[in-house]
Amino acid sequence: MNGGGGRRWFDMVQPEAFDSQALRGALGRFATGVTIITCLDGSGARVGLTANSFNALSLQPPLVLWSLRLASPSLVAFSAATHFAVNVLAETQVDLSRRFASKVADKFEEGVWHAGLGGVPVLGGCAAVFECELQAQHEAGDHQLFIGRVRRLADLAVPPLLFQGGHYRMLGEIL
Ligand SMILES: Cc1cc2nc3c(=O)[nH]c(=O)nc-3n(C[C@H](O)[C@H](O)[C@H](O)COP(=O)(O)O)c2cc1C
């Protein structure tokens, strides 16, 4: 059996042989949704970024996780914030995803935002929203891992935006 990448299933790449580009490439095979994660900084200003490291962690209690690169200018705000919101983007929100992954001066100028729990920005038109209280955070490698306890959620019947192989995508067929 030969996969699309030209490697056979038994051609495993050993730790000494892969670089960060190979690691990124392999990780990119894993399809994810796309979120904008938001909080307020110490002065009450809105902070947010595009993140696909979001994932489910626990159902009972309801916990979710995501990670932020340590070099991010948003690290100070998220480390100190008591709450954050995970806005799961709809497929119509790709422009917002690009905006929140950029260095634009005021990311929040676009989109319909309202204040959720703790005043944290919540985005209208999302596929889902998880409003969280920070439960724990850990430094791990070059990222800070955030674990949140879900305090409120919204689940809308709109198709989510996907990210895979470095490209935005839409849902395909149900198998
Ligand atoms: C699809 C996608 C997913 C991303 N996921 C993450 C992530 O999980 N964690 C992270 O730190 N940056 C992630 N980024 C990069 C940030 O969105 C980008 O670096 C942004 O500028 C960070 O905001 P900052 O300027 O406050 O650091 C992602 C970017 C894209 C396009």
Ligand as a Chemical Component Dictionary entry (heavy atoms), coordinates in Angstrom:
data_LIG
# 
_chem_comp.id                   LIG 
_chem_comp.type                 NON-POLYMER 
_chem_comp.pdbx_formal_charge   0 
_chem_comp.three_letter_code    LIG 
# 
loop_
_chem_comp_atom.comp_id 
_chem_comp_atom.atom_id 
_chem_comp_atom.alt_atom_id 
_chem_comp_atom.type_symbol 
_chem_comp_atom.charge 
_chem_comp_atom.model_Cartn_x 
_chem_comp_atom.model_Cartn_y 
_chem_comp_atom.model_Cartn_z 
_chem_comp_atom.pdbx_ordinal 
LIG C1  C1  C 0 -5.489 28.130 10.694 1  
LIG C2  C2  C 0 -4.553 28.764 11.702 2  
LIG C3  C3  C 0 -4.399 28.172 12.945 3  
LIG C4  C4  C 0 -3.548 28.737 13.911 4  
LIG N1  N1  N 0 -3.460 28.148 15.141 5  
LIG C5  C5  C 0 -2.672 28.713 16.092 6  
LIG C6  C6  C 0 -2.631 28.153 17.396 7  
LIG O1  O1  O 0 -3.303 27.171 17.710 8  
LIG N2  N2  N 0 -1.818 28.750 18.317 9  
LIG C7  C7  C 0 -1.059 29.845 18.003 10 
LIG O2  O2  O 0 -0.338 30.339 18.873 11 
LIG N3  N3  N 0 -1.105 30.423 16.768 12 
LIG C8  C8  C 0 -1.904 29.887 15.820 13 
LIG N4  N4  N 0 -1.980 30.444 14.576 14 
LIG C9  C9  C 0 -1.192 31.654 14.295 15 
LIG C10 C10 C 0 -1.848 32.897 14.901 16 
LIG O3  O3  O 0 -3.197 33.048 14.485 17 
LIG C11 C11 C 0 -1.055 34.159 14.465 18 
LIG O4  O4  O 0 0.297  33.995 14.809 19 
LIG C12 C12 C 0 -1.597 35.407 15.118 20 
LIG O5  O5  O 0 -0.941 36.520 14.584 21 
LIG C13 C13 C 0 -1.360 35.362 16.607 22 
LIG O6  O6  O 0 -1.791 36.550 17.187 23 
LIG P1  P1  P 0 -0.723 37.460 17.958 24 
LIG O7  O7  O 0 -0.260 38.463 16.909 25 
LIG O8  O8  O 0 -1.463 38.038 19.078 26 
LIG O9  O9  O 0 0.388  36.539 18.361 27 
LIG C14 C14 C 0 -2.817 29.905 13.602 28 
LIG C15 C15 C 0 -2.974 30.497 12.335 29 
LIG C16 C16 C 0 -3.836 29.934 11.404 30 
LIG C17 C17 C 0 -4.003 30.604 10.059 31 
# 
loop_
_chem_comp_bond.comp_id 
_chem_comp_bond.atom_id_1 
_chem_comp_bond.atom_id_2 
_chem_comp_bond.value_order 
_chem_comp_bond.pdbx_ordinal 
LIG C1  C2  SING 1  
LIG C2  C3  SING 2  
LIG C2  C16 DOUB 3  
LIG C3  C4  DOUB 4  
LIG C4  N1  SING 5  
LIG C4  C14 SING 6  
LIG N1  C5  DOUB 7  
LIG C5  C6  SING 8  
LIG C5  C8  SING 9  
LIG C6  O1  DOUB 10 
LIG C6  N2  SING 11 
LIG N2  C7  SING 12 
LIG C7  O2  DOUB 13 
LIG C7  N3  SING 14 
LIG N3  C8  DOUB 15 
LIG C8  N4  SING 16 
LIG N4  C9  SING 17 
LIG N4  C14 SING 18 
LIG C9  C10 SING 19 
LIG C10 O3  SING 20 
LIG C10 C11 SING 21 
LIG C11 O4  SING 22 
LIG C11 C12 SING 23 
LIG C12 O5  SING 24 
LIG C12 C13 SING 25 
LIG C13 O6  SING 26 
LIG O6  P1  SING 27 
LIG P1  O7  DOUB 28 
LIG P1  O8  SING 29 
LIG P1  O9  SING 30 
LIG C14 C15 DOUB 31 
LIG C15 C16 SING 32 
LIG C16 C17 SING 33 
# 
